[in-house]
Amino acid sequence: MLKFIKQIAKHKELINLKNLNKVICYLQNGELISGLKRIQRKIEIFDRSKVREYYYLNDCLDRPEYIELLDVVDIVVPIYNAYEYTEKCLSTIYKNTNSAYNLYLINDCSTDKKIDELLSRVEIQKKPQWLKKLCIVNNAENLGFIGTVNKGISMSNNDIVILNTDTEVPVSWLQRIMQPILKNEYVASVTPFSNSATICSFPKFCEDNVLPKGVDLNTIDSLFENYGSGAIIDIPTGVGFCMAMSRKCIKEIGALDEVYGKGYGEENDWCRRAVRAGYTNTMITNLFVYHKHGASFGEIVTKSKQDRMNENFQILIKRYPDYQNVIDEYILQDPVQDIRFFMEVILERNIRKMVKAELIINHSLGGGATTYVKRKIEDNPETAFFLMELMPDGKNLKITTYNMSSSYDMFFDFKKTDKTFLDRLCSAFRIENIFINQLVDYPLGKIISMILEAKIPYAFFVHDFYCVCPRYNLLNGEFKYCKQEKSVDVCNKCLHSNLLCKDIEYWRKQFFRLLAQAGRVITPSWNTTSIIKSYYPSINVETIEHKMPEYIHVTYNETFEHNEVFHISVLGAIGIEKGARILDELVKLIQVNGDNVKITVIGYTDIYTKPYINKSGVFEVTGAYHNRDISDLLARYKTNIVLIPSICPETYSYTVSEAIYSGYKVLAFNIGAPADRIRDTGMGWLVDEISSTTLYEMISNIRKNSFGI
């Protein structure tokens, strides 16, 4: 117990009114051990889903507010050969820059005469309205990249952007790249996303990437502008292919250091100098600039690129001994990873427009509802699925992609979402349908408002009776089936006793407005349909029974009828509502009467989550199993009959169908979908009174009349 209390103390995020109410419920009903185990399960789920604060992607669905760019920005383009790239670069600057700028084109003695011709044409052609001053400079001697950039810096008096000639800039790029400097006077540099920009590369981190086939720069950048978030990320160094530099910082620490010769390492040095002076280097995530890496400045014939890089790196490390550790730590943490993943999904959904996409809303607690989701996804490989699950802390909202090029987990802070969240999410991912699989643990009014606000078709699947009562299994405070109680007073009294709901009328009105506007309301059994219709008679309800998976096959063998011990198998995860206490009492009755009967739980219970055998050998728990093995497991234990001791009206029981289609007869109480399935197939027996005594009596009759024991 002390260990458990210490665990809770470490997970303050899970201490909320809803979870405390559940603890009270367990205590009132004498279910302390099973309650503690359920809380432990929530802790495990939460630990697996825990994310850092800045991984939340809420901002990706919000358009950032921009500060108007009032001052002129100076764009410095150092030029050395690479005619085709230079021409394209200048063309995109003219076409796509819509804020005031001065342009400094500095030709570093290019050997390609076409560069002179290009600059001559640029000088006489009509200037775009946003270009305030054009300055074309031809170096008298080759200064190299650093010397050429420094010449541009010395000619400028404003904030600047260094732009390589092997880049292409998209529409409204300048306003976006300058935002961090406008917002914070201690920002030294700004670097955008690019296909080739080491720590700012997309989609693969620290790699040179190519643009997706058939997607141009402005198309991909428009997605970044809309969904790349307004996040400003601190990075250890800017990347010089396209880097904004603060004039305030330049005045304080100077220009690029020419100790690095013709180039490589100079922007890293400048950025680390800025950090020492109290500045930060940043990356923006809502701008994408194309970079044809390595095409801007030709190689110096006297020394190879790699030799120059190695020598300059040694200078950098000597000046900044922690540089490599800082870079390694950043790469290890990769704080922009989730935004990159999000943008990969956005890009794929906009490329593969013809592929249907569906959002599935589910809880994070596993069980039959989650099994159904997995099968639904597997059965529809041509549909892109987005599975949304609210974690037990009520804050972390996880969305996982399926049937796409890659599977990603994306996190949002659910507490910071509003009713338009799903509408914006579905729009971003081009989601055409919503499938409501389970709403347990979601704030009811909030999630229903979100669904209705999205204004796209949705279906509601009835996995349990949560849409009727917070006690989704229809067990009352005494853990007895309420037999579809309708009285508001009786229901409120029951719910108030465990602080589950203040007003059952409000609860049902909320669900009625959700069900009434659903394109489809689906149940997995006729029994479930009849119960739902008894509460909401005007709602149209479809009954579609679950399909049996192909791996279920007949394994029953008549030789089992000659077992020395009558063997009863119980399938699944057996909690209170699944009859765990009934099962305990039944085992005691068998032991007291000395019957030659053994009960094996193929699965686990709320008490025994791992393999267990009691001293008498009458009761065994196998532990968790894979669904694909269930038919063979029933045969391995030479099962005579399968017992489903559930004390609530289950909407559908996979285990009942799995047992029957594996050839085994089933014993259950006469409630819910399991009873319907047994009656329809004739494969088993039903008991009217829900008690361990009546079960024991029926087992005795079965042994005598059906097995001659």
Disulfide bonds with the S-S distance in Angstrom:
none
